[in-house]
């Protein structure tokens, strides 16, 4: 992957790779407080319409957990390597993910985006009929479930091909034990206080895995080239300010793939600089999915 010379100069001159502990900590406290506050609102109201609204927003926060562990995987959340590891494991635990395993998976994706060695290639698909959207929830659950089972397998020495180093394997096995303990604690919580755990954690997790994560993650490379430059293989979605905040600006995916060392708080600036040369850009996630639905209808109306 080649980064245009002017982009390299722009990033360097504007200090866009500078990481910020206080920005990461403030956002962590803000989204954590939002999640807890919503749980209090749900418990106080204890009505299904309120719970559905709460779970949707909490689901967006948990998608942000995915984005935060993603920042930590690139060591852009904090200046300290140790702090990134601790933060990555904690954020990943909120959505039952082995952070070190996912980090290996994701860095391999960056190294071979769209190519035959990209571990994400096997998850690529094409929607040709609107009814296929009904399978997205199953796809989201299957992906997260596969990550969990793969993590469990590493405790028995079974590592996927994208794990290449002995040091990486030790970290993955340690995180697999952490994940197993977290899963066990949640299981015990469901036995002891099922209503609280289901309402406060399990339900928003299902919203995350079955709806928000697959619907947003789908946009990153769907319909893009399987090879070439970042502008060919990756898409950005502008979205709205509130959602961008919750997902740590991960919607600016072209900017991220072009210069992964740029942290979340500088991503909008890099996006603005490279936007005129983007090949794949949507103004909202809604417009992205409506475009897919319209393309399905076009296929149905066009004679074979």
Number of C-alpha atoms within 10 A of each C-alpha: 13 9 12 9 8 9 15 13 11 13 19 12 9 12 12 20 18 16 21 15 13 11 13 21 13 11 15 19 11 14 20 16 12 16 21 14 13 20 20 14 13 21 14 10 12 12 10 10 10 15 20 16 13 22 25 19 20 28 25 23 24 29 24 25 25 24 22 28 27 23 25 25 23 19 22 25 29 23 13 12 15 12 15 21 19 14 23 28 22 20 23 25 22 16 21 21 28 28 30 26 25 21 21 21 19 19 17 19 18 17 13 17 26 23 16 12 15 19 21 18 16 9 9 11 10 9 14 16 15 13 10 10 15 9 10 18 19 14 17 22 18 14 13 16 15 12 18 20 11 17 27 21 15 20 17 9 10 12 18 15 11 18 18 12 9 9 9 15 20 14 14 25 22 16 24 25 16 19 25 19 13 17 18 12 12 18 14 13 15 15 11 11 11 15 13 14 17 16 19 22 20 18 18 23 25 18 22 28 25 21 20 22 21 19 20 17 14 19 22 21 22 19 18 18 16 18 13 14 15 24 21 18 22 28 25 26 24 19 17 11 9 8 17 18 18 24 20 25 24 29 28 26 23 29 27 23 21 23 21 18 18 25 26 29 19 18 24 17 17 21 20 11 13 14 17 9 9 16 15 20 21 16 12 15 19 13 13 18 17 12 13 18 18 13 16 16 14 12 13 12 9 7 6 5
